[in-house]
């Protein structure tokens, strides 16, 4: 469960109730943006759009794409009863609740992330894991959504991944490796009996980079590639070079199934695609 959620709240004064039962989720990364509109009660997908980004955009450039996308899509200009932002970046770290001091949030990040003195630091509390996810959201994007839609919530994508996977693997007796794939990076989570053993994000350029980091994680935790189950999700297809090299070195490979989310974005997407976005609802 994610608690102590981050939110910006504005009194609802918009009289347009036509779209009050609809939810908007937006995933933000350095390689792309995803917009998902659903019916709040039934989770029926009403709209989905992706915008690719390149050349490591700045927060200002990302906001520019967001604004242009919303301006060009009438469905995104409506009111929503729930708006959620997801920051899928590598600017995060995990801290045990017992060691966390909100006044020193930047101190946890500076050892493994390049942050600026004026960066705003936020955090998600995962009480069931006694963990805090500390990260850097983009203040300019938060402010834009606040002005555009009023109340909204925001999380780091790692918080959604941890919450979703732990809930599904609560009774698993063996270590299981979950890999969430994005263009140019992937998240590696290892769980056993509802406990998180590892959560880290790695950048890659080639399939060889990808498998190196995966096998390195398994080696550090003394997990046997011949027997340990590896579950894939996100931006990966069975016919891709990434899947081919994983399957070559790991014997027990599968994709996340509909048990995580029954939302179907389109006829061409698989249950493991857009994993974080669908599980943010």
C-alpha positions, 0 to 999 in steps of 0.5 A: 500500500502506498500511503502518505501520497503526494497530492496537490489539491484545489477546490473543485469549481468546474461545473462540467460534470460530464467527465466527472467519472473519468480518470487520467493517468500520465506516465513521464519518463525521459524517453516518452510520455503516456496518457491513459483515460479510463472510466473510474468505476469500470476501468474501461479504456476511453483514450490512450496516447504515447509521445516519444521523446529523444536526446534526454529532454529537460523538464521544460522540454517535457512540459512543452510536449505535454502542453502540446499533446493536451492542446491537440487532444480534446479528451484531455481538456475535460475535467477528471475526478482523478488525475495521477502522475507517474515519474518513471525516472532513475532519480530515486532511492529506497530508504528504510522508514526507520532511517528516513528523515524528511528534512534530509531527503536530498542527502539520500539521493546525492550518493547515487543520483546527480541532483541540483541544489534547487531540486524539489525532493518528494517521497512515497511511503510504502508502509507494508514494506517499511520503505520510503521511495525518495525521488525528484518530481518535476515542479514545473510539470506538477504546477502545470497539472495543478493549474490545468486540472486542480487536485491530483496525485503523483508517485514514482513508478517504482512505488507502483511497481513495488506495491503491485508485485509484492501484492501478487507475490505475497505467498511466493516461496521462492525468489522471483525476479521482475524486470520492467523494461523501458527504452534505454533502461529497466527496473529490476525487482526481486521478491520472496514471500512478500518481501522486497530483496532488491529494487534498482534501475539500470541504463542500457544501450545494447542487449548485451548491456541488458543481460549483463546487469540482469545476471549481475543482480542474480549473481549478487543474490546467489540466484541460479539462472537455470531455475529462478523465474524471471518475469518481464513487463513493459516495453518488450516483445517476445520477438525482440533482441532483448527477449532473445538474449534473456531467454538464452541465459535464463531458463525460466522466463515469462511475461506478467499476466492479466492477474496484475491488471485486466485493463486492455489498452488496445487489441495490439497490446499484451497484458504486460505492456504499459504495466505501471500505467495500468496498475496506477489506477 
